[in-house]
Amino acid sequence: MARKQQEEWISSTQAAEILTARSGHIISSDYVRQLGRNGKLTTWQVDLRTKLYLKSDVEAYTVKPRGDGSVRQAARSKKVG
């Protein structure tokens, strides 16, 4: 447990602020929790309701930009029916 106390742990809200600043678009705390559940970020379950995220993992993670929807729109427009 000493290792967890030496490292810097942050809340999902703080992690979302860091990811938002780095990515250039809004990242929600819900998305941060999803990243933690999927194993993309190291988490620490403090109690039944509280989970913290390793700050170095959050800073190292890059959120890729999503598409603009043009591919799906092109696929839909080809259908004639």
Biotite code that builds the C-alpha atoms (Angstrom):
import biotite.structure as struc

atoms = struc.array([
    struc.Atom([0.000, 0.000, 0.000], chain_id="A", res_id=1, res_name="MET", atom_name="CA", element="C"),
    struc.Atom([2.985, 2.335, 0.451], chain_id="A", res_id=2, res_name="ALA", atom_name="CA", element="C"),
    struc.Atom([3.416, 2.489, -3.326], chain_id="A", res_id=3, res_name="ARG", atom_name="CA", element="C"),
    struc.Atom([-0.119, 3.806, -3.799], chain_id="A", res_id=4, res_name="LYS", atom_name="CA", element="C"),
    struc.Atom([0.426, 6.580, -1.277], chain_id="A", res_id=5, res_name="GLN", atom_name="CA", element="C"),
    struc.Atom([3.673, 7.772, -2.922], chain_id="A", res_id=6, res_name="GLN", atom_name="CA", element="C"),
    struc.Atom([2.151, 8.058, -6.389], chain_id="A", res_id=7, res_name="GLU", atom_name="CA", element="C"),
    struc.Atom([-0.289, 10.807, -7.270], chain_id="A", res_id=8, res_name="GLU", atom_name="CA", element="C"),
    struc.Atom([-3.904, 9.664, -7.609], chain_id="A", res_id=9, res_name="TRP", atom_name="CA", element="C"),
    struc.Atom([-6.698, 11.881, -8.943], chain_id="A", res_id=10, res_name="ILE", atom_name="CA", element="C"),
    struc.Atom([-10.484, 11.767, -9.216], chain_id="A", res_id=11, res_name="SER", atom_name="CA", element="C"),
    struc.Atom([-12.383, 11.131, -12.451], chain_id="A", res_id=12, res_name="SER", atom_name="CA", element="C"),
    struc.Atom([-13.295, 14.831, -12.631], chain_id="A", res_id=13, res_name="THR", atom_name="CA", element="C"),
    struc.Atom([-9.661, 15.892, -12.406], chain_id="A", res_id=14, res_name="GLN", atom_name="CA", element="C"),
    struc.Atom([-8.682, 13.243, -14.969], chain_id="A", res_id=15, res_name="ALA", atom_name="CA", element="C"),
    struc.Atom([-11.395, 14.518, -17.328], chain_id="A", res_id=16, res_name="ALA", atom_name="CA", element="C"),
    struc.Atom([-10.015, 18.061, -17.008], chain_id="A", res_id=17, res_name="GLU", atom_name="CA", element="C"),
    struc.Atom([-6.508, 16.861, -17.914], chain_id="A", res_id=18, res_name="ILE", atom_name="CA", element="C"),
    struc.Atom([-7.748, 14.818, -20.889], chain_id="A", res_id=19, res_name="LEU", atom_name="CA", element="C"),
    struc.Atom([-9.913, 17.724, -22.078], chain_id="A", res_id=20, res_name="THR", atom_name="CA", element="C"),
    struc.Atom([-6.942, 20.098, -22.001], chain_id="A", res_id=21, res_name="ALA", atom_name="CA", element="C"),
    struc.Atom([-4.732, 17.648, -23.882], chain_id="A", res_id=22, res_name="ARG", atom_name="CA", element="C"),
    struc.Atom([-7.239, 16.513, -26.514], chain_id="A", res_id=23, res_name="SER", atom_name="CA", element="C"),
    struc.Atom([-8.847, 19.802, -27.472], chain_id="A", res_id=24, res_name="GLY", atom_name="CA", element="C"),
    struc.Atom([-12.413, 18.558, -27.011], chain_id="A", res_id=25, res_name="HIS", atom_name="CA", element="C"),
    struc.Atom([-14.589, 17.890, -23.974], chain_id="A", res_id=26, res_name="ILE", atom_name="CA", element="C"),
    struc.Atom([-13.972, 14.608, -22.146], chain_id="A", res_id=27, res_name="ILE", atom_name="CA", element="C"),
    struc.Atom([-16.494, 13.617, -19.470], chain_id="A", res_id=28, res_name="SER", atom_name="CA", element="C"),
    struc.Atom([-15.792, 11.943, -16.149], chain_id="A", res_id=29, res_name="SER", atom_name="CA", element="C"),
    struc.Atom([-18.047, 9.101, -17.364], chain_id="A", res_id=30, res_name="ASP", atom_name="CA", element="C"),
    struc.Atom([-15.586, 8.427, -20.181], chain_id="A", res_id=31, res_name="TYR", atom_name="CA", element="C"),
    struc.Atom([-12.707, 8.394, -17.675], chain_id="A", res_id=32, res_name="VAL", atom_name="CA", element="C"),
    struc.Atom([-14.573, 5.773, -15.619], chain_id="A", res_id=33, res_name="ARG", atom_name="CA", element="C"),
    struc.Atom([-15.080, 3.712, -18.779], chain_id="A", res_id=34, res_name="GLN", atom_name="CA", element="C"),
    struc.Atom([-11.343, 3.873, -19.508], chain_id="A", res_id=35, res_name="LEU", atom_name="CA", element="C"),
    struc.Atom([-10.685, 2.613, -15.985], chain_id="A", res_id=36, res_name="GLY", atom_name="CA", element="C"),
    struc.Atom([-13.161, -0.259, -16.341], chain_id="A", res_id=37, res_name="ARG", atom_name="CA", element="C"),
    struc.Atom([-11.593, -1.252, -19.671], chain_id="A", res_id=38, res_name="ASN", atom_name="CA", element="C"),
    struc.Atom([-8.098, -1.325, -18.166], chain_id="A", res_id=39, res_name="GLY", atom_name="CA", element="C"),
    struc.Atom([-6.769, 1.681, -20.097], chain_id="A", res_id=40, res_name="LYS", atom_name="CA", element="C"),
    struc.Atom([-6.064, 3.592, -16.861], chain_id="A", res_id=41, res_name="LEU", atom_name="CA", element="C"),
    struc.Atom([-4.737, 2.237, -13.556], chain_id="A", res_id=42, res_name="THR", atom_name="CA", element="C"),
    struc.Atom([-7.365, 2.551, -10.833], chain_id="A", res_id=43, res_name="THR", atom_name="CA", element="C"),
    struc.Atom([-7.382, 2.374, -7.054], chain_id="A", res_id=44, res_name="TRP", atom_name="CA", element="C"),
    struc.Atom([-10.647, 1.387, -5.369], chain_id="A", res_id=45, res_name="GLN", atom_name="CA", element="C"),
    struc.Atom([-10.587, 3.464, -2.181], chain_id="A", res_id=46, res_name="VAL", atom_name="CA", element="C"),
    struc.Atom([-13.997, 2.297, -0.934], chain_id="A", res_id=47, res_name="ASP", atom_name="CA", element="C"),
    struc.Atom([-17.230, 1.014, -2.453], chain_id="A", res_id=48, res_name="LEU", atom_name="CA", element="C"),
    struc.Atom([-18.058, 4.392, -4.038], chain_id="A", res_id=49, res_name="ARG", atom_name="CA", element="C"),
    struc.Atom([-14.677, 5.995, -4.658], chain_id="A", res_id=50, res_name="THR", atom_name="CA", element="C"),
    struc.Atom([-12.174, 5.120, -7.358], chain_id="A", res_id=51, res_name="LYS", atom_name="CA", element="C"),
    struc.Atom([-9.027, 7.095, -8.085], chain_id="A", res_id=52, res_name="LEU", atom_name="CA", element="C"),
    struc.Atom([-6.910, 7.148, -11.241], chain_id="A", res_id=53, res_name="TYR", atom_name="CA", element="C"),
    struc.Atom([-3.126, 7.207, -11.541], chain_id="A", res_id=54, res_name="LEU", atom_name="CA", element="C"),
    struc.Atom([-2.180, 10.688, -12.745], chain_id="A", res_id=55, res_name="LYS", atom_name="CA", element="C"),
    struc.Atom([0.806, 9.495, -14.796], chain_id="A", res_id=56, res_name="SER", atom_name="CA", element="C"),
    struc.Atom([-1.488, 7.096, -16.723], chain_id="A", res_id=57, res_name="ASP", atom_name="CA", element="C"),
    struc.Atom([-3.982, 9.878, -17.396], chain_id="A", res_id=58, res_name="VAL", atom_name="CA", element="C"),
    struc.Atom([-1.252, 12.205, -18.642], chain_id="A", res_id=59, res_name="GLU", atom_name="CA", element="C"),
    struc.Atom([0.176, 9.486, -20.895], chain_id="A", res_id=60, res_name="ALA", atom_name="CA", element="C"),
    struc.Atom([-3.190, 8.541, -22.427], chain_id="A", res_id=61, res_name="TYR", atom_name="CA", element="C"),
    struc.Atom([-4.146, 10.116, -25.746], chain_id="A", res_id=62, res_name="THR", atom_name="CA", element="C"),
    struc.Atom([-7.796, 10.452, -26.695], chain_id="A", res_id=63, res_name="VAL", atom_name="CA", element="C"),
    struc.Atom([-8.096, 9.952, -30.424], chain_id="A", res_id=64, res_name="LYS", atom_name="CA", element="C"),
    struc.Atom([-10.390, 12.321, -32.328], chain_id="A", res_id=65, res_name="PRO", atom_name="CA", element="C"),
    struc.Atom([-13.621, 10.809, -33.553], chain_id="A", res_id=66, res_name="ARG", atom_name="CA", element="C"),
    struc.Atom([-14.693, 10.984, -37.165], chain_id="A", res_id=67, res_name="GLY", atom_name="CA", element="C"),
    struc.Atom([-17.027, 13.622, -38.512], chain_id="A", res_id=68, res_name="ASP", atom_name="CA", element="C"),
    struc.Atom([-19.700, 11.118, -39.565], chain_id="A", res_id=69, res_name="GLY", atom_name="CA", element="C"),
    struc.Atom([-19.066, 11.461, -43.280], chain_id="A", res_id=70, res_name="SER", atom_name="CA", element="C"),
    struc.Atom([-18.359, 7.744, -43.785], chain_id="A", res_id=71, res_name="VAL", atom_name="CA", element="C"),
    struc.Atom([-21.673, 6.713, -42.268], chain_id="A", res_id=72, res_name="ARG", atom_name="CA", element="C"),
    struc.Atom([-23.551, 9.429, -44.160], chain_id="A", res_id=73, res_name="GLN", atom_name="CA", element="C"),
    struc.Atom([-22.032, 8.271, -47.455], chain_id="A", res_id=74, res_name="ALA", atom_name="CA", element="C"),
    struc.Atom([-23.027, 4.664, -46.738], chain_id="A", res_id=75, res_name="ALA", atom_name="CA", element="C"),
    struc.Atom([-26.600, 5.699, -45.971], chain_id="A", res_id=76, res_name="ARG", atom_name="CA", element="C"),
    struc.Atom([-26.969, 7.858, -49.052], chain_id="A", res_id=77, res_name="SER", atom_name="CA", element="C"),
    struc.Atom([-26.034, 4.987, -51.409], chain_id="A", res_id=78, res_name="LYS", atom_name="CA", element="C"),
    struc.Atom([-29.122, 3.015, -50.403], chain_id="A", res_id=79, res_name="LYS", atom_name="CA", element="C"),
    struc.Atom([-31.944, 3.639, -52.808], chain_id="A", res_id=80, res_name="VAL", atom_name="CA", element="C"),
    struc.Atom([-35.183, 2.180, -51.773], chain_id="A", res_id=81, res_name="GLY", atom_name="CA", element="C"),
])
